[in-house]
Amino acid sequence: MDKMIVHGGSLLQGEVTMSGSKNSALPILAATLLTREPCIIEHVPDLSDIHYMLTILNMLGSEVERASGIVKVRATHLRTEAPYDIVRKMRASVCILGPLLGREHAATVSLPGGCVIGDRPIDLHLRGFEELGATVQVKGGDIHLLASHLHGTTIHLRGKYGPTVLGTGNIMMAAVLAEGTTVIEGAATEPEVTDLAEVLIKMGARIHGSGTSRIIIEGVRELHGFRHTIIPDRIEAGTFLIAAAMAGKKVTLHRVIPQHLEALLHVLEEAGVPLKIKKESITITASPSLKALSIETLPFPGFATDLQAQLSAMLCTTQGVSTITEHVFPQRFMHLAELKRMGANIELDGARATIIGVDQLSGAPVMASDLRASAALVLAALRADGPTEINRVYHIDRGYEGIDRKLNKLGAKIQRIQE
Ligand code: EPZ
């Protein structure tokens, strides 16, 4: 298992280009199962989660080719079963359910296991499939979906914690080949859902209203191949913006879509960070001192839960008292215990963390627990006194393409040790 040693204290400076979005690429790769024709996807990030998805597609019978960010997939013949061994490695593998059901009217996929960011049910996905006409059975750890035909209907997808991102994608992918019109009420409005809808439209689907909470899908008989470039990763960009706000002199991010980052940009401005926003780039310059903040995570366009851990790291050394309330995954606070090992002053009460800024964090051996928690530890380590040893960095490789390489290019001192 690799680990990283981060030597804190360097100031970040320079330019860095963002990769394609992991959370956009995963369901779009799954969408290739909807057609026999070849599909070409560009700007696919080189990440272990993407590798798992390509392995799953391959196991289902797709021919997969990959070269420098371009992935070609052709799903001429399909199997409809994905076994536990591979599915357990990545929760996002549930997004093959929708396309398998849509095209083959059958799917057997292992139920994903527990997840460190909290209980992650898929009840809304399954209810949606049932409403489209599938029978759903959970047996022996597997989800079995079967339908004689799928029919359009109105599906309410909003759950206790808001809309579901992968659930919206899954239902869209099943409904595009259903008979008649499906209306998704309470749909997720995340840019990754819109990117998937754009791909489905390129394939010949009839979809209106993506990006709003009401998506209308008129079923078609057949879908075609497509060529698509994945949108830039807004969470990677957000992570670099927070890193620059904490430990930067002047950093420019290229290949970003500022509209996807509005909530974070607003928060950074409120903290006193000077920003220069252009069409596809953002420049951030050092602020002599940051202001304390009160943040609540919310579905898009609210402040993203996937940036909560990184912002927590920033607030650890921001003078004053800040609060963070997590509404999307109320238990997503594993990183706080590790930040406390580095000297942070944090109190957690249910889904609300109170962070009292300290002058300095100190390097310590810490453990990465999930993807964004690991990123938060890297950011905290950049601001810490002395070296921080981050163990289990495979978590970070699931979702950040060369984060150590990119940060080192900006002047950080991060060593990766292969064990
Ligand atoms: C997606 O997960 C992302 N994953 C997550 O990114 C992200 O944190 C999350 O959306 C929220 O933005 C991918 O896109 C691959 P949800 P998803 O269904 O779709 C509850 C990262 O770090 N819920 O929108 O699985 C759920 O428990 C990650 O890159 C139900 O109750 O999340 C949560 O409280 C991790 N029943 C809320 O809804 C359901 O059937 C939102 O979850 C489904 C979800």
Boltz pocket constraint, residues with backbone or C-beta under 6 A from the ligand:
constraints:
  - pocket:
      binder: B
      contacts: [[A, 22], [A, 23], [A, 24], [A, 26], [A, 92], [A, 119], [A, 120], [A, 121], [A, 122], [A, 123], [A, 124], [A, 125], [A, 126], [A, 159], [A, 160], [A, 161], [A, 162], [A, 163], [A, 164], [A, 165], [A, 166], [A, 167], [A, 188], [A, 192], [A, 305], [A, 306], [A, 327], [A, 328], [A, 329], [A, 330], [A, 371], [A, 372], [A, 399]]
      max_distance: 6.0
